[in-house]
Amino acid sequence: MLSLLKNHPFAVEAYFESSLVLTFAVPKEQLQNLIPECLKLDTFQDKWAFVAVAMVQTKNLRPKGFPKFMGNDFFLIGYRVFVRYTNKSGKNLRGLYILKSETDKKKMEFFGNIFIHYNYTTTDITQLEKQNTTEISSIKSKFKISIDKFAEQVSLPTDSPFLDWKEARRFAGPLPFTFTYNEETKEVLIIEGVRQNWTPNLVKVINFNFDFLNILKLKNPILANAFIIKNIPYYWKKGKIETWK
C-alpha cells in the first residue's frame, strides 16, 4: 500500500511565486552513470549534458481541486538531469530525472515522501533581499547564490555552450515530464506538469556555489543559463506507470 501511495496517486496544484533555475553543462560522460537504464541524456551537440538546480517558492500547494486555504507554502529545491524517455507507444518524451530534493519545512518532507519518490530532506533556507541583489543560501546544504535584481539586456554566461537565447531556452525548464524508475520491477513512473504563460527571463548571476555539485564529483560544470519566472499557476497530473521493455 505504501509503495502505491508513493506513485503520485492524485493531481497536485500550486502557485509559483518564483522559480529560479540554473542549468549547468558538463560533458555527457559525467552524467551517464547518474540516470537509470530506461532514460537517455538530453544532450546538446551530442557533447553536453545538463544538470539543473531549481529553487521554487510555492504558495497554496495542495491536492488539485482542494480549496486554497487547505494548501501550504513551501520553498522547494530540486537537482535534476535533463533526459529523454521513449514510452510504450514510441513517443519520445523530454523530461527530468530527480537526483535530490530539499524543502524548508518538515511537513513537506513528511507528506512528500509518502506520495512521491523524490526523497525530500529538510534544510535551512535564507532569502535575503538587498538593494540590488537577491541572495538565497543554506548553511546545512552549503549553497549560496546571488543574482542582480535589476540587470537589463542580460547575456548568457560567458562560457555557456549556447550561442543565443533560442538555444538556451530549450534547456531552461521545467520540461513537461518527470521520471522515476523502479529497477526491481522495471517500472517507469511518469508525472506530467501543466502550466500556462510560462515565459522565463534571463537573470544575471553574480556568484554561486552548490556543494551538491561537488558531491556529484562533476568536473568544472559550466553555468549554461539562468532563468527566472514569477507568478505562475502550476499543477502536476496523477502519475502514470508503465513497464519498461
C-alpha positions as CSV (number, residue, x, y, z in Angstrom):
1,M,0.0,0.0,0.0
2,L,2.8,2.4,0.9
3,S,4.5,1.7,-2.4
4,L,1.3,2.5,-4.3
5,L,0.9,5.8,-2.4
6,K,4.4,6.9,-3.5
7,N,3.4,6.8,-7.1
8,H,1.9,10.3,-7.1
9,P,-1.7,8.9,-6.8
10,F,-3.5,12.2,-7.3
11,A,-3.0,15.5,-9.1
12,V,-1.4,18.4,-7.2
13,E,-1.6,22.1,-7.8
14,A,0.3,25.2,-6.5
15,Y,1.1,28.8,-7.4
16,F,4.7,29.5,-8.2
17,E,5.6,32.9,-6.7
18,S,9.0,32.5,-8.3
19,S,11.1,29.8,-9.9
20,L,14.8,30.4,-10.3
21,V,16.7,27.7,-12.4
22,L,20.4,27.5,-13.0
23,T,21.4,24.9,-15.7
24,F,25.0,23.6,-15.7
25,A,26.6,21.9,-18.7
26,V,29.1,19.1,-18.4
27,P,30.5,16.5,-20.9
28,K,27.8,13.9,-21.3
29,E,30.0,11.1,-19.9
30,Q,29.9,12.7,-16.5
31,L,26.2,12.3,-16.1
32,Q,25.6,9.0,-17.8
33,N,26.0,6.9,-14.6
34,L,23.6,9.1,-12.7
35,I,20.5,8.1,-14.6
36,P,18.7,4.8,-14.8
37,E,18.8,2.4,-17.8
38,C,15.4,3.4,-19.1
39,L,16.4,7.0,-19.7
40,K,18.8,8.7,-22.2
41,L,20.6,12.0,-21.6
42,D,19.1,15.0,-23.4
43,T,22.2,16.4,-25.0
44,F,23.3,19.4,-27.0
45,Q,25.6,19.0,-30.0
46,D,26.0,15.3,-28.8
47,K,28.5,16.6,-26.4
48,W,26.9,18.5,-23.5
49,A,24.5,17.1,-20.9
50,F,22.8,19.2,-18.3
51,V,22.0,19.2,-14.6
52,A,19.8,22.0,-13.3
53,V,19.2,23.5,-9.9
54,A,15.7,24.7,-9.4
55,M,14.7,26.9,-6.5
56,V,10.9,27.4,-6.3
57,Q,8.8,29.4,-3.8
58,T,5.4,27.7,-3.9
59,K,2.1,29.0,-2.5
60,N,-1.1,27.0,-1.6
61,L,0.4,23.7,-2.6
62,R,-2.4,21.1,-2.3
63,P,-4.3,18.2,-4.0
64,K,-5.9,19.6,-7.2
65,G,-9.4,20.8,-6.6
66,F,-9.0,21.4,-2.9
67,P,-9.7,25.0,-1.7
68,K,-6.6,27.3,-1.4
69,F,-6.9,27.6,2.4
70,M,-6.0,23.9,2.7
71,G,-2.8,24.5,0.9
72,N,0.7,25.1,2.3
73,D,3.6,27.4,1.3
74,F,6.9,25.7,0.7
75,F,10.3,26.5,-0.7
76,L,11.5,23.6,-2.9
77,I,14.9,22.8,-4.3
78,G,15.5,20.2,-7.0
79,Y,18.6,18.9,-8.6
80,R,17.6,17.4,-11.9
81,V,19.2,15.9,-15.0
82,F,17.7,16.7,-18.5
83,V,16.7,13.3,-20.0
84,R,14.6,11.7,-22.7
85,Y,12.3,8.6,-22.4
86,T,10.7,6.6,-25.2
87,N,7.3,5.4,-23.9
88,K,5.5,2.2,-24.9
89,S,3.7,3.9,-27.8
90,G,7.1,5.1,-29.2
91,K,6.7,8.7,-28.3
92,N,9.9,10.5,-27.3
93,L,9.3,12.5,-24.1
94,R,11.6,15.2,-22.8
95,G,11.8,15.5,-19.1
96,L,13.8,15.5,-15.9
97,Y,15.3,12.9,-13.6
98,I,15.5,13.9,-9.9
99,L,18.8,13.5,-8.2
100,K,18.0,15.3,-4.9
101,S,15.1,17.3,-3.4
102,E,15.0,19.7,-0.5
103,T,12.4,21.8,1.3
104,D,12.3,24.3,4.1
105,K,9.6,22.6,6.1
106,K,9.3,19.2,7.8
107,K,5.7,18.9,6.7
108,M,6.6,18.9,3.0
109,E,9.3,16.3,3.7
110,F,6.9,14.1,5.6
111,F,4.0,14.2,3.1
112,G,6.1,14.5,0.1
113,N,8.0,11.3,0.9
114,I,4.7,9.4,1.4
115,F,3.3,10.3,-2.1
116,I,6.3,10.7,-4.3
117,H,9.7,9.2,-4.9
118,Y,11.7,12.5,-4.7
119,N,13.2,11.7,-1.3
120,Y,12.8,15.1,0.2
121,T,15.0,16.3,3.1
122,T,14.5,19.4,5.1
123,T,17.2,22.2,5.1
124,D,17.5,25.8,6.2
125,I,16.8,28.4,3.6
126,T,17.6,32.1,3.8
127,Q,16.3,34.6,1.3
128,L,17.9,38.0,1.6
129,E,16.7,41.0,-0.5
130,K,19.3,43.7,-0.7
131,Q,19.1,47.0,-2.7
132,N,20.2,45.5,-6.0
133,T,20.5,41.8,-5.4
134,T,18.7,38.7,-4.2
135,E,20.6,36.1,-2.2
136,I,19.4,32.5,-1.5
137,S,21.5,30.4,0.8
138,S,21.6,27.4,3.1
139,I,24.2,26.6,5.8
140,K,23.2,23.0,6.1
141,S,23.2,22.3,2.4
142,K,26.2,24.5,1.7
143,F,24.9,26.6,-1.2
144,K,24.6,30.3,-1.9
145,I,23.5,32.2,-5.0
146,S,23.3,35.9,-5.6
147,I,21.5,37.5,-8.6
148,D,21.2,41.0,-9.9
149,K,17.5,42.1,-9.5
150,F,17.6,44.9,-12.0
151,A,20.0,43.9,-14.7
152,E,18.7,44.7,-18.2
153,Q,19.7,43.1,-21.5
154,V,21.2,40.1,-19.7
155,S,23.6,38.0,-21.8
156,L,24.2,34.3,-21.4
157,P,27.0,33.3,-19.1
158,T,30.4,33.8,-20.7
159,D,31.3,30.1,-21.1
160,S,27.9,28.9,-22.0
161,P,27.8,26.3,-24.8
162,F,24.7,28.1,-26.2
163,L,25.2,30.7,-28.8
164,D,21.9,32.5,-28.2
165,W,18.7,32.7,-26.1
166,K,16.8,30.4,-28.5
167,E,19.3,27.5,-28.0
168,A,19.4,28.2,-24.2
169,R,15.6,28.3,-23.9
170,R,15.3,24.6,-24.8
171,F,17.2,23.8,-21.6
172,A,15.6,26.4,-19.3
173,G,13.0,24.1,-17.8
174,P,10.8,23.0,-16.5
175,L,10.3,20.2,-19.0
176,P,6.8,18.6,-19.3
177,F,7.7,15.3,-17.6
178,T,9.5,14.0,-14.6
179,F,10.6,10.3,-14.4
180,T,11.2,7.9,-11.6
181,Y,12.4,4.3,-12.2
182,N,12.0,1.1,-10.1
183,E,14.9,-1.0,-11.1
184,E,13.4,-4.2,-9.5
185,T,10.1,-4.1,-11.2
186,K,11.3,-2.3,-14.4
187,E,8.5,0.3,-13.9
188,V,8.7,3.9,-15.0
189,L,6.6,6.5,-13.2
190,I,5.8,9.4,-15.4
191,I,4.5,12.7,-13.9
192,E,3.3,15.4,-16.3
193,G,3.4,19.1,-15.3
194,V,1.0,21.6,-16.7
195,R,1.5,25.4,-16.8
196,Q,0.4,28.4,-18.8
197,N,2.1,31.7,-19.7
198,W,5.5,30.2,-18.9
199,T,7.9,32.9,-20.0
200,P,11.3,32.7,-18.4
201,N,13.5,35.7,-18.2
202,L,17.3,35.6,-18.2
203,V,18.9,36.7,-15.0
204,K,22.4,37.9,-14.2
205,V,24.1,35.6,-11.7
206,I,26.7,37.4,-9.6
207,N,28.1,34.4,-7.9
208,F,27.1,30.9,-6.8
209,N,28.3,27.8,-5.0
210,F,26.4,24.5,-4.7
211,D,28.1,21.8,-2.6
212,F,25.9,19.1,-4.1
213,L,27.6,19.6,-7.5
214,N,30.9,18.8,-5.7
215,I,29.3,15.7,-4.1
216,L,28.4,14.5,-7.6
217,K,32.1,14.9,-8.5
218,L,31.4,16.9,-11.6
219,K,34.5,18.3,-13.1
220,N,34.3,22.0,-13.9
221,P,30.5,22.3,-14.5
222,I,29.8,25.3,-16.7
223,L,26.9,27.7,-16.0
224,A,24.9,27.4,-19.2
225,N,21.9,29.6,-18.5
226,A,20.0,31.1,-15.6
227,F,16.3,32.0,-15.8
228,I,13.5,33.1,-13.5
229,I,9.7,33.1,-13.8
230,K,7.2,34.6,-11.4
231,N,3.5,34.3,-10.5
232,I,2.5,31.2,-12.5
233,P,-0.2,28.7,-11.6
234,Y,1.1,25.1,-12.0
235,Y,-0.2,21.6,-11.5
236,W,1.1,18.0,-11.7
237,K,-1.2,15.3,-13.1
238,K,-1.7,12.0,-11.4
239,G,1.3,9.7,-12.1
240,K,1.3,7.1,-14.8
241,I,3.2,3.8,-14.6
242,E,4.4,1.7,-17.5
243,T,6.7,-1.3,-17.7
244,W,10.0,-0.6,-19.5
245,K,10.7,-3.2,-22.2
